[in-house]
Amino acid sequence: MFSVTKPRIEYDQNLRQSPNVFRDKFSSLSDREWKAVWLATENGTNISGIEFPTIPDQQLQLSIHGSASWQISIGEAFGFYSYIKSKVDLGAVASARFLDFGCGWGRMTRPFLRDFDLDKMFGFEPNLLLATVARSLNPYVPVLSGGFTPDGSIPKNWFDLVIGWSIFSHLSDASLRQWLAEVSEVLRPGGAAVFTTWGLRFLRRLQRDQQLLDEGGEVHWYARKCIEGAGDLRRESPPTSAANSSGSPLPTPRLTARRFSESAPFVR
């Protein structure tokens, strides 16, 4: 069982007087300096008098994204954050609303904590365990939970930016199409959604790993999971097969040829 320590907000009266205490304190920092602040939370979550969200234990980080290193965890989040900022003007809409779709324990939300009013930031996670962990680690951001297929849990025509990191590798083609249609409904007109997908480079890596397995070698457990789900990858394109939608926190991807494409935003 994962251990969770709730962050202390100590009834900070600033939370009653300001829409975003992180923006008040840290808006002048460059993105590089802002990342350094988050890296420092590994050694203590009270920074410049502001209580930051706490960090999940290493077991949880390892099981969700394959690394127990906080530097790697938050580094990946900031890499995605930088990509999104290069495509989307975060300040274009006053009082814009933000949704981290399939948020897990809330890792990808963290770099955005100074960009939106805190009462306009939300996560969505269908796995109730992870939703509970995310709420416990970061009390600033409400996390909605709902079905593993769209069930109306997310408000329609509500969000200006929806992000999703490493979501589609958990979904079947049918589920993927349902969720993309749902995302288009929850976006406001002019809103943007940005998701990651596997790239062709990853396919090539898996093909090399499969050859290594065939020769009796060892590969990373995540690569093994992907190969088991995709089948024979020695062909140019992997076959399509159904995905497990049970919501296990461990990845069980089924890879399709269409999913080996580069990340890109779409705008409603």
C-alpha positions as a printed Julia matrix, in Angstrom:
268×3 Matrix{Float64}:
   0.0     0.0     0.0
   1.3     3.44   -0.91
   1.97    5.85    1.94
   0.55    9.35    1.59
   1.46   12.42    3.61
  -0.96   15.31    3.38
   0.63   18.72    2.75
   0.07   21.29    5.47
  -1.64   24.47    4.34
  -2.0    25.69    7.95
  -5.18   27.61    7.14
  -3.13   30.16    5.22
  -5.23   33.31    5.03
  -3.54   34.19    1.73
  -5.65   31.44    0.19
  -8.72   33.53    1.02
  -7.28   36.73   -0.39
  -5.47   35.66   -3.58
  -6.58   33.51   -6.53
  -3.09   32.0    -6.76
  -0.42   32.21   -4.05
   2.13   30.49   -6.34
   1.7    33.15   -9.0
   1.98   35.89   -6.37
   5.29   34.55   -5.11
   6.93   32.94   -8.13
   5.59   34.62  -11.31
   8.82   36.55  -11.84
  10.9    33.36  -12.12
  12.0    31.96  -15.45
  10.77   28.47  -16.3
  14.22   27.16  -15.44
  14.12   28.82  -12.01
  10.56   27.6   -11.48
  11.7    24.04  -12.21
  14.52   24.46   -9.69
  11.94   25.39   -7.05
  10.06   22.17   -7.72
  13.25   20.14   -7.59
  13.92   21.66   -4.17
  10.6    20.35   -2.82
  12.31   16.97   -2.48
  14.09   18.42    0.54
  11.12   20.27    2.04
   7.77   21.52    0.83
   7.68   24.93    2.54
   9.41   27.31    0.14
   9.34   31.09    0.65
   6.5    30.59    3.11
   4.3    28.69    0.63
   3.35   25.08    1.26
   3.92   23.08   -1.92
   2.25   19.77   -2.78
   4.08   16.78   -1.36
   5.97   14.15   -3.33
   4.67   10.58   -3.63
   6.81    7.78   -2.28
   9.3     6.1    -4.57
   7.22    2.93   -4.84
   4.34    4.86   -6.37
   6.57    6.81   -8.76
   8.29    3.63   -9.9
   5.03    1.77  -10.48
   3.37    4.61  -12.4
   6.11    5.97  -14.64
   9.06    3.66  -14.27
  11.41    5.88  -12.27
  11.81    6.6    -8.56
  13.9     9.7    -9.27
  12.17   13.0    -8.43
  14.55   14.78  -10.78
  13.36   12.59  -13.68
   9.71   12.78  -12.61
   9.5    16.55  -12.41
  11.9    16.92  -15.35
   9.49   15.05  -17.63
   6.64   17.22  -16.37
   8.54   20.38  -17.23
   9.48   19.0   -20.64
   5.78   18.56  -21.42
   5.01   21.95  -19.89
   7.57   23.65  -22.15
   6.15   21.93  -25.22
   2.61   23.04  -24.36
   3.73   26.63  -23.77
   5.35   26.61  -27.22
   1.98   25.71  -28.78
  -0.62   27.37  -26.53
  -0.81   30.9   -25.12
  -1.64   30.18  -21.49
  -2.53   33.79  -20.81
  -4.83   34.26  -23.8
  -8.09   33.74  -21.88
  -8.89   35.53  -18.62
  -9.99   33.11  -15.89
  -9.12   30.17  -18.13
  -9.86   26.65  -16.84
  -7.33   23.82  -16.87
  -7.85   20.05  -16.83
  -5.18   17.36  -16.42
  -6.93   14.38  -18.04
  -5.88   11.0   -16.64
  -3.8    12.87  -14.08
  -2.54    9.87  -12.08
  -1.06   11.28   -8.88
  -0.97   14.78  -10.39
   2.58   15.05  -11.68
   1.85   16.99  -14.89
  -0.29   19.56  -13.1
   2.54   20.89  -10.97
   4.39   23.14  -13.44
   1.07   24.85  -14.26
   0.32   25.85  -10.66
   1.33   29.45  -11.22
  -0.43   29.83  -14.61
  -4.12   29.53  -13.66
  -6.3    30.66  -10.79
  -6.28   27.75   -8.36
 -10.08   27.5    -8.38
  -9.89   27.01  -12.16
  -7.56   23.99  -12.04
  -8.83   20.4   -12.06
  -7.67   16.85  -12.61
  -9.59   13.82  -13.85
  -8.55   10.29  -12.92
 -10.84    7.24  -13.3
  -8.69    5.08  -11.01
 -10.16    5.91   -7.61
  -6.98    4.96   -5.73
  -4.87    7.34   -7.8
  -7.53   10.05   -7.61
  -7.45    9.8    -3.82
  -3.65    9.91   -3.76
  -3.63   12.97   -6.06
  -6.09   14.81   -3.8
  -4.02   13.98   -0.73
  -0.74   15.09   -2.25
  -2.07   18.35   -3.68
  -5.06   19.92   -1.88
  -4.93   22.97   -4.17
  -6.36   21.08   -7.17
  -9.68   19.18   -7.06
  -9.53   15.8    -8.78
 -12.68   14.44  -10.4
 -13.19   10.72  -10.76
 -15.5     8.82  -13.07
 -15.77    5.9   -15.43
 -13.06    4.38  -17.6
 -15.27    5.32  -20.54
 -17.06    8.69  -20.78
 -19.97    8.91  -18.34
 -20.62   12.64  -18.1
 -18.37   13.16  -15.05
 -16.47   15.99  -16.77
 -18.45   19.22  -17.33
 -19.16   20.09  -20.96
 -17.95   23.32  -22.6
 -15.92   24.15  -19.5
 -12.15   23.97  -20.07
  -9.74   26.11  -22.07
  -6.78   23.73  -21.84
  -6.88   19.95  -21.46
  -3.61   18.04  -21.19
  -2.86   14.32  -21.05
   0.47   12.57  -20.56
   0.85    8.91  -21.56
  -2.89    8.2   -21.6
  -3.64    6.62  -24.96
  -1.24    3.72  -24.51
  -3.69    2.42  -21.9
  -6.73    2.53  -24.18
  -8.26    0.43  -26.93
  -9.0     2.15  -30.24
 -12.71    2.25  -29.37
 -12.07    3.81  -25.96
  -9.59    6.27  -27.45
 -12.17    7.5   -29.96
 -14.8     7.89  -27.23
 -12.48    9.94  -25.06
 -11.32   12.18  -27.91
 -14.96   12.91  -28.71
 -15.58   13.63  -25.03
 -12.6    15.98  -24.81
 -13.92   17.94  -27.78
 -17.17   18.37  -25.83
 -15.58   19.54  -22.58
 -13.44   22.15  -24.33
 -14.71   25.68  -24.73
 -14.71   27.06  -28.29
 -11.11   28.01  -29.05
  -9.8    25.75  -26.3
  -6.85   23.41  -26.87
  -6.08   19.83  -25.89
  -2.5    18.54  -25.88
  -1.73   14.82  -25.52
   1.35   12.67  -25.88
   1.47    9.6   -28.12
   4.15    7.1   -28.97
   6.57    8.17  -31.69
   8.16    6.06  -34.4
  11.41    6.15  -32.39
   9.7     4.13  -29.64
   8.54    1.53  -32.15
  12.11    1.14  -33.38
  13.32    0.76  -29.79
  10.76   -1.98  -29.12
  11.79   -3.79  -32.28
  15.39   -3.79  -31.05
  14.25   -4.94  -27.6
  12.23   -7.77  -29.12
  15.27   -8.96  -31.01
  17.24   -8.83  -27.76
  14.55  -10.92  -26.02
  14.59  -13.43  -28.88
  18.33  -13.78  -28.29
  17.8   -14.46  -24.58
  18.64  -10.99  -23.33
  16.91   -8.77  -20.77
  14.98   -5.55  -21.4
  13.21   -2.98  -19.24
   9.97   -4.3   -17.71
   7.94   -1.59  -19.44
   9.32   -2.52  -22.86
   8.47   -6.15  -22.12
   4.88   -5.16  -21.27
   4.56   -3.25  -24.53
   5.97   -6.11  -26.59
   3.66   -8.63  -24.93
   0.68   -6.42  -25.72
   1.63   -5.62  -29.31
   2.65   -9.08  -30.47
   5.25   -9.59  -33.2
   6.93   -6.22  -33.82
   9.4    -7.5   -36.38
   7.01   -6.32  -39.06
   7.09   -2.66  -40.09
   3.82   -1.84  -38.28
   2.39   -3.62  -35.2
  -1.07   -5.16  -35.36
  -4.13   -3.63  -33.77
  -5.55   -5.44  -30.75
  -7.9    -4.71  -27.88
  -6.59   -2.93  -24.81
  -7.14   -3.63  -21.16
  -9.33   -0.82  -19.77
  -9.43   -2.05  -16.19
  -7.56    1.01  -14.95
  -4.65   -0.82  -13.38
  -1.94    1.68  -12.36
   0.59   -0.54  -14.12
   0.69    0.09  -17.89
  -0.75   -2.62  -20.12
  -0.58   -0.96  -23.54
  -1.74   -2.47  -26.8
   0.1    -0.69  -29.57
  -1.42    0.2   -32.91
   0.16    1.57  -36.04
  -1.89    4.75  -35.81
  -0.64    5.41  -32.32
   2.98    5.59  -33.42
   2.8     9.28  -34.26
   4.17   12.49  -32.83
   2.49   14.52  -30.1
   0.35   17.43  -31.28
  -2.37   19.67  -29.9
  -5.82   19.96  -31.38
  -8.05   22.99  -31.07
 -11.81   22.95  -30.91
